Amino acid sequence: MKKLLVLMAVLAISANFAMADIRAGSAPQSHAVTVDVIIPPRVGIDIVALEHTKVLDLSADLTYPPAVPTYWTVGTNQISVLSLITYDLTYSCAFTGPALSTLVMGDLEYRTNGASWIAPIAWTAFAAGPVVLENNHARTAGWEARNMDYRVNLDGSETDGTHTWTVTYTMALP
């Protein structure tokens, strides 16, 4: 019986708290509700999984080594960005190769490909970075292309083996 009385007292107190915000009385009555929508300061970079590695394999290419220095197309990297805020887009590049490699960082070059984000730029050698591609750029209208073409300059004297450039694209606040 004691437990029942305690339970009824708890229910009565709870009901009073639940009803504590009632507006009642003569007309008119009003009661405000606040609706908050929180939009985060979101940025994003999308490189399709198949685009994470670009390979130029000259093993079966009978035109290598060239008689004169020649540019070899590595391909286009399909990159998209999204930003709900003003942002900077930069890249950093690192190079690794066989011991005594005759290739260097600047032998790999890039240019924009069909993207409207900046006027098409001439072929530019990669640098260690960070190198600014977009500075204080306004928010995007959804996902926007930032595609890049890559090429490498080879003269035929290159050290055999795998030469790797790792390009890291970064979006940040200006």
N, C-alpha and C positions, 0 to 999 in steps of 0.2 A: 504494500500500500504506500509505503514511504517512497519507493522508487517511482510509482505512478505519479505522485504529487510533484516530485522533483522534475519528472519528464514534462508534466503539464506546465510547470512554471517556466522551464526552459523554452518550450514551444510558444508560450505567451510572450516572453521577452523577445524571442526571435521574430515573431509576427509583428511586434511593435517596431522593431528595427527595420524590417522589410517594408513596412508601410510608412516609415518616417518621412518620406519625400512626397506624400500625397498632397495635392492641391485640391481643396474642397471648399465649398461655400457658395455664395450667390454668384451668378454669371456677371461678367465674363471671367474665365479662368485661363491661364496660360502656363506653360511649363517648357523651358528650353532644353534642347538636346544639342550637344556639341559633337560634330563628326570630324575627326582628324584623319587625313590621308597623308602618310609619311612616304616621301619619295627619296630614296637614297642618292647620294652623289656618285652614281655608278659610271664606270668606264669598263670597256671590254675590248679584247683583241681576239679575233678568230682566225686561226690558220687551220684549214681543213687537214685532218689527220694524214692524208696522202701527200700533203704539201710540206710536211715537217722536214723531209730530207730531199734535197735535189742532188742528182748524181750525174756527172759527166764522166762516162766510162769510155776511154779511148782505146781499149784493148783490141777491138775489132775494126777500128777506124784506120784505113790504109792511107789516109792523108796526113796522119801524124807520124813522124815529126814534120812540121812545115818547113819550107825552104826559107821563109821570111816570117817574122813575128806575125801571128794571126790571132784574132779574137774568136773564141769558141763559145757559142751560146750554151749557157747552162739551163736556161728556161725561165718561165714566169712563176713567181710565187704569189698565189692568191691569198691576199690578206684583207680582212675587214676590221673596222673599228666602230665602236659605239661609245658615245659619251653624252651624259646628261649635264655636264659642266664644261667650262672652258678648260682646255688641257694642252699639254705639250706632248709631242710624239718624238721619241729619240730612238737611236739604235746604238748598240755597242757591238763590236766585232772582235773576235779572237781567232788566231790562226795557229794550227799545229800541223806539222809535216814530218817527213823522215829526217834523220840526222843529215846535216849539211844540205838541207832543202834549198833549191835555187828559186823557189816561189816565195813570195812575201805577201803581206797583208794587202797592199795596193794592187796586186795583180788581179784581184776580183773586183769587178765594177758593178754598179747598179744604176737604174733609171726607173722613173715611174712608168706605168703601163696603163693608159686609158683611164686613169683616175682623174677626177675633176678637183681633187683637193689642192693641188698646186699646178702651175703651168708645167708641162712636161720639161723635165730637166735633162741636160746632156748626160752622157755616161760619166759617172763619178766614181773614183776609186774609193773603196771602203777604207775607213780609218778606225783606229782602236776605239775611239769614242769616250764618253757619249757624244753623239753627233745629232743635232736638232734637225728633224725633218719638218715638223710643224711647231710653231712657237705661238703660244697664247691663242690657240684656235678655238673658235666658238663651238658650242655643242653640235653634235651631228643630228641629222634627221633620220634616225634609225641607224641600221648598220650601213656603213659606207665603205666602198672599195678603196684600198690603199695598195694595190698590186704593184709588185716590183719585178723588173727583168734583171737577170744576172748574166754576166759574161766574164770569161777569164782570158787573159792575154798570155799566150804560150809562144815560145820561140824555138822549141825543139831541144833546148839544153837542160830541160827540167830533170830533177832527180826522180827516179821511178819510185812508186809507192803511192799511198793515199795522202792527199793534202786536204785538210779540212778547215773551212772557215765556219765559225758559229756566229750567226747574226741574231742578236736578241733585241726585239722591239719592245719599247716601254712607253706606257702612257702615264703621265703624272700631272699633278697640279702645277700651273706656271709659277 
